Amino acid sequence: MITISEETKKTFQDRYPEFENACQAFFRQELPAGQYKGISGKYGSYAERGGKSGMLRMRFSGGRVTKDQIAFLARAIDTYHVQLAHFTTAQAIQYHKMDGPSILSLYKECLDHGIYCIGGGGDNPRNITASPLRGVDPKEFFDVSPYVDAAASYVLTIIPELHLPRKYKIAFSNGTDNESHATFKDLGFLAKKNGTFDVYAAGGLGAANPRLGVKVGEDVAPTKILYYIDAFAQMFMAHGDYKNRARARSRFMPVNLGDEEFCKTFQTFLKQSQEKDLSFIPQEYVVAKKAPSSAKPNIARIHSQKQDNLYYVEYHPLGGTPDMAVFKKALQFLADVEDAELRLNTDESLYAVNLTAEEAIAFAAITEEDTAKNTFEKSVCCIGAAICQQGLRDSHGMWLRTVKALRGSGVDTSYLPKLHISGCPSSCAAQQIGAIGLRGAAKKVDGDMKPAFTVFAGGTYATPTQERFGAQIGVITEDNIPAFLTALAETLKTKGQTFDEWYGAHTDEFASLVSSFE
C-alpha cells in the first residue's frame, strides 16, 4: 500500500489554498488559461477546451485501485454527476467535464482515500507505471509490487522538495511484459529472473528526440531502488535544461553529455545518494482470499491468476472512455467482492482481479457491451482536442467515428493491429511504439488545410529490450482514415495474415497503400 507521513500529508494540505484560489479565479474568468495551467497542473487538474469545465487526474501508483477506492470512485460519479471518465496511458483515471467547486471538493475527498492527485501534472514525479498484473501474473519473474509501493511513497514524499525542469516518469516491469514502458521512461526498473533489476534512464517519447533508455544499473538489488530514484532526480535538477522547455526532458541529457559521460555522471550522483538512509522494508503483496476449485470459465476475457482458483477479467472500453452507467455498475459490483481490485494498464484497459469463477463471469457480463472485441478495437487513443486544450486533432472523436464506420460497413478488423493515436506531438498515446501509429497533423488539399494524421509503422514494445520505434510513412487526411484501414484490412484478410505477420516483408506495399490515400 502507498503510505506517506502525516508531515507530508500536512504539506499537501498546506499547499491546497494555492490550487483553490487559482481554480476559483479561473472559473470566475479572472485568471488566463495559460497562467491557470501553470498552477493547476501540479495538482493534477487542467481546464478543458472552451474554459467552462475541467478535469481531475487521480493517480493510482502502478495502476492499482483498492477496494475502498473502488467504492469511492463509484460514489463520486453520483456525487459530482460525472459524465465522462478516461483511463489514461499513465495508469490514472480522469474525471472530466466538471465545474470548479466539484473539482476542488473531489480533490480533497481523494486525500481521504489515499488518492493523491498532486504531482499528476506539471514539473513533478508523475504517476508511477508498472506491470498491471504484478502479484497475480503466473508468468512474472517476481512480484514487483513491494517496490512499486515503496517508490510511490518515496516520490510523493519528495515532491515538495524537488524543483525539476520537467516531468519525471518512473516505471517498473515484472520482466515478462513491458506494458509500463520501463525501458523508455525517465527511469525504469526491469525485473530479471535472478530476482534483481536492470535500470534504464533518460528514455522518453515526444516529437523531438524520442529514444530508448540508457542502462545505468545491472543486477540491482530491489531494496536499493530508492537510491536510483533519488540519484536521477538530483542529476535531472543539475543537468536538465531550465531555459529551453522543449529540451527540458531527461532524454536530452545523454544527447548533451554523450551516453558514456551520462552514465559516469549518473554514477557520481548515485554515490552521493548512497550516503543517505533510503532503506525500506518491502511489504509483500498477499491475496488471502480462498476460492473453491472450479473449471476456468470459457470466456476469452477471463484469465487464471497465479493464486489457485482466482481469475482476472479484462475490460477495454473504446478509447479508454467507458460508458458511465456500465462503469458505475462495475464499480458497485466490485465494491462488494472480497479482496477485489482494479488494475489500470497503459493501453487504457482495466483488469478486475482476485475474482472467483462466478464473480469473474458476473463482471464479464456487466462489461460485455462496453468492451473492445478484438486487438484493433483495443487501440490506444488520447482524449483529443475536443477536450484537451493542448490538442491539435480530435483523436478520440476520430477513433470512435472510425470504429463505428468499420463496424457499420461489416469490415473484418480482426487482422488489423492495435493503433496508437495521439492528437498532437505530445505523444500521450505513444504513437512511436505502435505497429501503426497516428499523430495529429494538418494537410493542404486543393489549397485548403485539412485535419490529418501522420502515419507511423513498425513500432513494437511488448518484449523488454526488443523495442523499436516506428518510422514515419506519410500523412492521411482524417476523412480518408476509415477507407485506408478498410483497404488494409482487405489486404490482410486476402493474405490470411495479421499486420504484424505481414508488415516486415511488405513495407514498400504498405507505404504505397498509405500514399494512395494521401
N, C-alpha and C positions, 0 to 999 in steps of 0.2 A: 504494500500500500504506500501511496505517496504521503509523506509526513513532512511538515515543516514546523519550526519552532514557533512558540507564541510570540516571540520577538519579531520574527519575520511576518507573521500574520498582522501584528500591530503596524508594522511598516507599510504593508499593503493598505490597511485601513486608513492610516495617516495620509497616504497619497490620494485616497479616493476623492477628496474635495476638488482636486485639480480636474479630474475627469468630470465630476458632477457639474462644476461651474462651466467648463467648456461645452459640455453636452447641452446644458440649458441655454447657453448663449447661442450655440449653433442653431438649435431649433426655434429660437426667437429671431433668427436671421440677423444676429448681431456679430457673428464670427464667420469669416470666409471659410469656404470648404477646405482649401489647402492648409490654412492655419489649424483648423479643427483636426484634420487628418494627422498633423504632426503631434497632436496631443492625444487624441483618442486611440490611435494605433497601438500605443504601448499598453493600453488597457483591453486590447482585443476587440475593438469596435471601430467600424467605419461607416460613414454616411453612404447612402446609396445614390445612384444616379437620379438627379432631379432635386436632391437635397430635402426631400419631405419625409424620408424614413431612413432607418439604419439597421445594422445587424450587430449581433454579438457572437464572437467566436469563443466557444467553450473548449478548452484544451483538455484532452484526455491522454495522458502520457502513454505512449506506445499503443494508443487506441483502445485501452481497457476501460470499460464503463461498468462500475459495480452495481449491485442490485439496488442499493439505496439511490444511486444516481439515476438508474433507470426509472424508478418510481418518480423521482423529482422531475425528470425530463417530461414524463407524461403529464404530470400536474401543470407544469409550466406552459404546455401547449394550450390548455384551457384557460389558465390564469391570464396569460398575455395574448390570447387569441392569435396564436402563431399560425400563419397561413403558408409559410414556406420555410423548409429546412433543407440544409445541404450538408452531405457528408464530404469532407474535404480531403484533398490529397495529402494533407498533413495529419490525418487521423484525428481531426477535430470535428465538432458539429457546430454549424452556424444556424442561428435562428434569424430570419430575415423579415423585412417589411415591418419593423417595429418603430413606435414613436419614442421620443426621448425619455419620458417617465418610465416606460416599460423597460427600456434598455438599462437604465440605472437601477431599477428595482431588481431585475433579473440578475444583474451583475452582483449585487450584494447578496442575493439568495444563493448564488453559486458558491460563494465562500463558505456558507454553512454546510455545504455538501462535498467539500474537498475538490471543488472545480475551480481552477484558477485561470481566469481569463487574462490576467496581467501577463505581459510578455507574449501574448498571442499575435501581436503585430509590432511594428516599429523596430528599433535597433536593439534587439534583445535576443537572448537564447529562446528560440521558438519551441513549439511542442516537440518533444522527442518522439521520433517514429521508431517502430520496431516490428519484427515479425508478428503479425496479428494473432497467430495461433500458438504463440510461445506458451509452454506449460501444458498444452493439450495435444500438440502435434506429435504423432507417433514417430515421425522421421527426424525430429530435430536432434542436433548433436548434443546439446544440453539446453536446459531451460534458462534463458537469459533474463527472466522476469525479475529476480532479485537485483540485478544490475541496472535494469531499466528504472526500477523504482528508486534505487539509490542515486542514480544520475539525475532523475527528475527532481527529487527532493533537494539535491545539491544546487542545481541550476536555478530553481525557484528561490533558494536562499540567497544566492549571489546576485540575483537581478538588481537589487538596489545598489550594489557596489560597483557594477560594471558601467563603463562608458564605451560601448562598442561603436565602430564606424557603420556597421550594418547588422543584419540578422545573423544569427549563429544557429545552424541546424545540426542536430546530433541524431545519429541513427544506430540501431542495433539489429543485427541479423542473427538468426539461430543457426545459420550455416547451410541450411537446405533451401532457403529462398532468399531473394533479395528484394522483397516487397517494400522494405524500408528504404531502399536505395543507399545502403550503408557505404558502398564503395564510391559513391559520388555525392556525398554531403560534405558540409564543412568539416565534420568529424564523424567517422563511422567505425563501429566495432563489429567485426566479422567473426562469429564463433567457429571454432575448429574442433575436430574430432577428439583432440587431446585435452579438451577442457579449457583452452585458452582463447584469447582473441588476437587476431591481426587488426591493426589500427590504421585507418586511412584518413588523410587530412587534405583540406583545400580542394575538394571536388565541388561541382555545382553546375547547374544549368543556366539558362538565360540567353539573351540574344548575343551577348559578347563573351567570347572565350569559354564556352561550355567545356568542361574537362572532367576526367576521372580523377579520383583522389590519389595522392602520393602515399605509399606505405611508409609510415613513421614508427611503427611498432610491430614486432613479431613475437608470437607466443607470450603475450602479455597476460599475467595472472588477473582474473576477473576482479579481484579485490583492489587492483591498482588503477582502475579506470578513472577515478576522480582526479588523479594526478594528471592524466592526459587531458581531461576536460578543462582543468584549471590552466594547464600549461598553454593550451591552444588559445584560450580566452586571453591570457596575458600577451601571447605573441600577436594575436589579432589586434589588440589595442596598441601594441608597439609598432607594428608594421602595416596595419591597414591604412587605406587612403582616406583621410578625413576631409580632403579638399575636393576630390572628384568623386561624387557619389556613384557615378556609373562604374567606377573601378574600385569601389569600396568593398566588394565581396572578397572573401578569403581566397577564392580561386585565382586572384591576380597576384597573390604573394609569390607563388612559385614562378610566375612569369617575370616578376621584378627581380627575384633573387636567383632564379635558376633552381632546378629540382634538388641538386646536390647541396647547395648552400641553404636552401629552405630546410632540408632535413637536419643539417648541422645546427641551424639556428633553433629549430624546434627542440632538439636535444638539450640545448642550453637552457631554454625555458622549463623543460621537463625537470632538469636537475634542481632548478630553483623551487619548483612546485613540490618536489620530493622532500624538501626541508620542512614542509608544513605537515600537520597531522590531518590527513584526509582519510583515515581508516574508517571502516564501517563494518557492521556485522550483517551479512546477507540474510534477508528474510525469505525463506523458501516459500514458493507458491504451492499451496496444498489444496487439493479438492477432496473434501471429506465425504462428499455425497456418495451414497451407495445405491446401486440400481439392480433390480433382478435381471437374471440372464434373459436375453431376448435376441431374436434374429434381427439383423440390420434392416431397417425399413428400406423398401425398394423405391426410393425417391432419389433422383440424381443429386439434389442439393443437400442431402443428408450424408454426413461422413462420420466415421468412427474416430473417437479420441484415443489417446494412449491409456486413459482410465477405462477400466472394464465396464462395458455396457452403458457408456455415456457417449453422446453424439453432439456434433455441431451442425448448424444449418446456415447455408449461405443465403443472403438476401441482397440483391443488387438492383435497386430502383434505377431507372434510366437516368443517366447524367448525375447520379448521386442525389437526386431530389425526390424523396418519397411522397407518395400520396399521403397527406397528413392524417386522414381518417385511418388508413392502414397502419401508419407508423404509430399513432397513438394506441391503437388496439394491440399492436405487437408489444409495445412497451408495457401496457397494462397487464398483458398476459404474463410477460417475463417477471414483472414485479411480484408475482405470486408463486414463482417457481423457485424451489430450493436451489441455492448456490448459482443461479443463473447470472450470466454476464453477457455483455455485448463486446465485440472486438471490431473496431473500425480498421479498414485497410486503406492503403494509399491509392487503390484503384476505385475508391468511392463505394466499395461494397461493405457489407456489415455481416458479422457472424454472431449468431446466438450460440453460446457454448454451455457445456455442463448440463445437457438435457438427457432425460431418459428417452427411450424409443417413442413412447406415447407422447411425451412433451415435444419432441422433435417433429413428429408428424403434425401435431396441432399448430406449431409455429409455422411450418411449411405451408399449411393450409391457409393461415391468416395472410401470408405474404404472397401467395401464388399468383394473384392477378397483378401484382405490382413489382415483378422482378424480371430481369433480363432472361431471355430464352436461350441464348447461345453466346459464344465468345464475342461476336461482333456487337451484340446488344450490351455487352459489358464494357463498352468503350468508356474512356475516361474523358471528362469534359469539365472545364472550369465554369463558374456561374455565369460568365458572359457580360457583355456591355449593357444589356438591358437592366442589370442590377449594379455591376461594378463601375465605379467612376473612372477607373484606370483603363477599362477595357476598350479595345478598338472594334471588335466584332461581337455580335450576339452569338457566341459559340454554342451556348446552351440551347437557345431557341432554334438555331440551325440544326443541331443534333436531333432534337425531338421531332422537328418537321421532317428530317431525313428518314428517321426510323418509321414514322407514320406513313411517309410516301412509299417506302420499300415494302412495308407490311401490306399497304393497300394495293400495291401492284403485284403482290404474290411473289416477290423476288426471293429466291433461296439464298439467304445470307449466311448459311452455315459454313461456307468455305472462306468467308471474309475474316480478317483478323480483328483484334481489339484495336480501335483507333485511340490516339491521344490527341485531344483537340483543345488548343489554347486560343483564347480570343485575342491575345496580344503577345509581344515578345517577352513578357514576364515569365512565360513558360510554366504557369501554375499547373497545367495538365501534363507537363513533361513530354512535349511532342518529339523531342530528340530521341527518346528511348522507345518509341512505338514502332511496331512493324510498319505501320503507316501513321504518320503524324501530320496534323494540320495546325497552322498558326495564322491567326487573323492578319489580313493584308488588304490592299486595295489594288485594283487593276483597271487600266484605261481601256475602255471598249467603245469604239466609234466616237472617240473624243470625250467620253464621259467616264469619270471614276466610279467603279462599281465595287460593292463589297466582295471580297475574295478571301481565299485561304491559300497560303503557301503549303505545298505538299512535300513531306519528307518520307523517306522509306529506308528500311533496312536496319532500324534500331532494334536492340534487344537488351534485356536487363535481368531476365529471370534467373540465370545461373551466375552466382557470385564469381567475380574475376574473369568472366567471359562476356562482359558488357560491350556494347558497341553503339555509338550514336549514329542515327540515320543521316543520310545525305539529302540535301535539298534537290528536288526534282523539277518543280515548276510551280505555277500559280494558276488556280482554277477559280473562276467566279463562283460565288455562293450558289447561284441558281443552277449551276451545272454539276454540283456535287452529287445529287441523287442519281443523275444519269451516268456519271463517271463510276460510281460504286455499283450501279446495276450492270454496266458493261464489264467491270472487273469480276463481279460475281458470276456472270455468264461464262467468262473465260475460264475461271477456276473450276466451275462445275463441269464444263466440257472436258477439261484436263483430268478431272477427278482428284484434284489436289487442293489442299488448303493453301492460303497465301504463303505461309512460312515454308511449306514444301516446295512451292513453285518459284518463289521470287529469286532465289540465288542463281538459278540458271536462266532467268528471263528478265534481267534488269533492263536490258535495252527495250524489250517488248513493253515492260511496264512504263518506262519513260515515254515511249511512243504513245501509249494509251493516255497518259497524262497530257501530253502535248495536243492530242486530238480534242481535248476538252478545254484547252486554254483560250 
